[in-house]
Amino acid sequence: MQENIKSALIAAVLTAIMMLPIFGMHLEQEGLNLGLSYHWKWIVIACSAVFCAQLARPYVMKAFSGSSLLSLPALNPNQQRVAFGVLLVAALALAAFGSRADISIGQLAMIYIILALGLNIVVGFAGLLNLGYAGFYAIGGYTFALLNRDLGFGFWQSLPFAAGLAALFGLVLGFPVLRLRGDYLAIVTLGFGEIIRILARNLTDLTGGPDGISSIPKPTVFGYEMARRASEEGAQTFHQMMGWAYNTSHMEVYLYLIGIVFAIGAIAISVRLSRMPMGRALEAMREDEIACRSLGINPTGLKLAAFTLGAMFAGIAGSLFAARQGLVNPESFSFVESVFILVAVVVGGMGSLLGVIVGAILIVCLLSMGSDLAEYRMLYFGLILVVMMIWRPQGLLPVGRRHVEVAPGEVSS
């Protein structure tokens, strides 16, 4: 009991130290003078909550040690297929009945699902910690923007180039990090992501600098623009060709459906990869690279393949993001974006496709909070990670492992 009280007091004191500069001290203006005021109420409430939670934690964990709440089983393949079907039906229902704001959030969710599935190949399958994944995301977005501005390419024409160039950068990044793992790999990939962002900000003549590139067009439908009027004289828009009345929400729904198609494609590739010998080899490399080498598997090719395929997914998501926003700038691809995508993979369950999708949806819901809560979202992310590491470190929906059990009577002496 004394140890519990001691640890609870230490936790409460640390909480007070961290919260004092954030919530406790505020600058208030009185006429021409600025004064520093202290708000102790929230600090006292937070410290009391942390103290009580830390004091009760051993008893709660002991009470739930045998409960299924802390040991939720992994879903079997049939259950996963049902869950995928439910998510697909819900996504299509949102397109049919959701408001414009809901569909906009759904577009962002599809982009994050594609990003999370791509990072899952690198982190979840191969075990390579990548903190610069937003760099590939930026390459895809800027490739579409530049091809449209300089060559007049549309979305569908630019998409193969965006995916291919991002994959090429993933391959190039893979060579210098072949001998790196863990923290060293994370530092190098973090540097790569920051290099891409800084280049986008400083190459003003090419990328537009901090202002970025604007006036990026939306995707066409079989060559027909989905707009009020065609950009070229004498051309028809999609609505005119179909005889429909123009509605701005139609483009939002179309972008959302494109995102669903790309997300389904990313899921199909990931499922196929997990069942291929290459996917098994990636998992073997993640568990023990030395044992992987002893089995005759070459980790060099696997690492390059993982970086290349994951970067290709990010390039596709970057193009879709540029089409959705109509604008790309360096601040859209900061380090925080890499953190958000990584959190989606960790919270959902590394290596689990269904878990990664759920994690991406959860992150988008947190990012779409109202303005009153948005400024504290990093605190929510931190709290979620702390709770997950204590309650369920393997993620919300961990990957299911196939295993064979042999009955004792079937073992021959």
JOJO-V354220 format. One record per residue. OMEGA is omega in whole degrees, 0 to 359 (none if undefined). BURIAL is 1 if it has 9 or more other ideal C-beta (glycine too) atoms within 8 Angstrom, else 0. Layout:
OMEGA | BURIAL
OMEGA | BURIAL
This chain:
179 | 0
178 | 0
179 | 0
179 | 1
180 | 1
180 | 0
178 | 1
178 | 1
179 | 1
179 | 0
179 | 1
179 | 1
178 | 1
177 | 0
179 | 1
180 | 1
181 | 0
185 | 0
184 | 1
180 | 1
183 | 0
184 | 0
188 | 0
185 | 1
180 | 1
174 | 0
179 | 0
183 | 0
176 | 0
185 | 0
178 | 0
184 | 0
174 | 0
179 | 0
180 | 0
179 | 0
183 | 0
177 | 0
186 | 1
188 | 0
183 | 0
178 | 1
179 | 1
179 | 0
181 | 0
180 | 1
179 | 1
179 | 1
179 | 0
180 | 1
181 | 1
181 | 1
180 | 0
180 | 1
182 | 1
187 | 0
181 | 0
182 | 0
178 | 0
180 | 0
178 | 1
181 | 0
183 | 0
184 | 1
179 | 0
183 | 0
177 | 0
179 | 0
181 | 0
181 | 1
179 | 0
183 | 0
175 | 0
181 | 1
176 | 1
184 | 0
180 | 0
178 | 0
178 | 0
178 | 1
177 | 0
180 | 0
176 | 1
178 | 1
178 | 0
179 | 0
179 | 1
178 | 1
179 | 0
179 | 0
179 | 1
177 | 1
177 | 1
178 | 1
184 | 1
189 | 0
184 | 0
175 | 1
181 | 0
179 | 1
179 | 0
180 | 1
177 | 1
176 | 1
177 | 1
176 | 1
179 | 1
178 | 1
179 | 1
178 | 1
181 | 1
176 | 1
178 | 1
179 | 1
182 | 1
178 | 1
177 | 1
179 | 1
178 | 1
176 | 1
183 | 1
185 | 1
185 | 1
181 | 1
187 | 1
180 | 1
181 | 1
184 | 1
183 | 1
179 | 1
179 | 1
185 | 1
178 | 1
177 | 1
176 | 1
175 | 1
179 | 1
180 | 1
179 | 1
180 | 1
181 | 1
178 | 1
178 | 1
182 | 1
182 | 1
179 | 1
178 | 1
183 | 1
187 | 0
184 | 0
179 | 0
180 | 0
174 | 1
183 | 1
185 | 1
176 | 0
183 | 1
187 | 1
179 | 1
180 | 0
179 | 1
179 | 1
181 | 1
180 | 1
176 | 1
177 | 1
178 | 1
177 | 1
175 | 1
177 | 1
180 | 1
178 | 0
182 | 1
183 | 1
182 | 0
183 | 0
182 | 1
183 | 1
184 | 0
175 | 0
173 | 0
185 | 0
182 | 0
177 | 0
180 | 1
181 | 1
181 | 1
180 | 1
175 | 1
177 | 1
179 | 1
180 | 1
180 | 1
177 | 1
180 | 1
181 | 1
181 | 1
176 | 1
178 | 1
180 | 1
187 | 1
178 | 0
189 | 1
183 | 0
183 | 0
189 | 0
182 | 1
177 | 1
181 | 1
180 | 0
179 | 0
181 | 1
183 | 1
179 | 0
177 | 0
186 | 1
175 | 1
177 | 1
176 | 1
178 | 1
182 | 0
178 | 0
179 | 0
178 | 1
176 | 1
184 | 1
181 | 1
178 | 0
183 | 0
180 | 1
179 | 0
182 | 0
179 | 0
180 | 0
178 | 0
172 | 0
180 | 1
181 | 1
178 | 1
180 | 0
181 | 0
183 | 0
181 | 0
170 | 0
184 | 0
177 | 1
183 | 0
182 | 0
181 | 0
179 | 1
178 | 1
179 | 1
180 | 1
177 | 1
179 | 1
179 | 1
175 | 1
177 | 1
178 | 1
180 | 1
179 | 0
179 | 1
177 | 1
177 | 1
178 | 0
178 | 1
181 | 1
178 | 0
181 | 1
178 | 1
179 | 1
180 | 0
182 | 1
181 | 1
180 | 0
175 | 0
179 | 0
178 | 1
177 | 1
180 | 0
177 | 1
178 | 1
178 | 1
178 | 1
178 | 1
183 | 0
183 | 0
183 | 0
180 | 0
177 | 0
178 | 1
178 | 1
182 | 1
178 | 0
179 | 0
179 | 0
182 | 1
181 | 0
182 | 1
179 | 0
180 | 0
180 | 1
179 | 1
180 | 1
180 | 1
179 | 1
183 | 1
182 | 1
178 | 1
179 | 1
178 | 1
177 | 1
180 | 1
178 | 1
177 | 1
179 | 1
178 | 1
177 | 1
179 | 1
178 | 1
179 | 1
178 | 1
180 | 1
185 | 1
188 | 1
184 | 1
170 | 1
174 | 1
186 | 1
184 | 1
177 | 0
186 | 1
182 | 1
179 | 1
181 | 1
178 | 0
177 | 1
179 | 1
180 | 1
181 | 1
179 | 1
178 | 1
178 | 1
180 | 1
183 | 1
182 | 1
180 | 1
182 | 1
184 | 1
181 | 1
181 | 1
182 | 1
179 | 1
179 | 1
179 | 1
179 | 1
178 | 1
178 | 1
179 | 1
178 | 1
179 | 1
180 | 1
179 | 1
177 | 1
178 | 1
179 | 1
183 | 1
178 | 0
177 | 0
184 | 0
181 | 0
182 | 0
186 | 1
184 | 0
180 | 0
186 | 0
178 | 1
175 | 0
179 | 0
178 | 1
179 | 1
179 | 0
179 | 0
180 | 1
180 | 1
180 | 0
180 | 0
181 | 1
178 | 0
188 | 0
186 | 0
185 | 0
180 | 0
178 | 0
182 | 1
181 | 1
183 | 1
181 | 1
178 | 1
180 | 1
175 | 0
178 | 0
181 | 0
178 | 0
180 | 0
179 | 0
183 | 0
182 | 0
183 | 0
180 | 0
181 | 0
179 | 0
none | 0
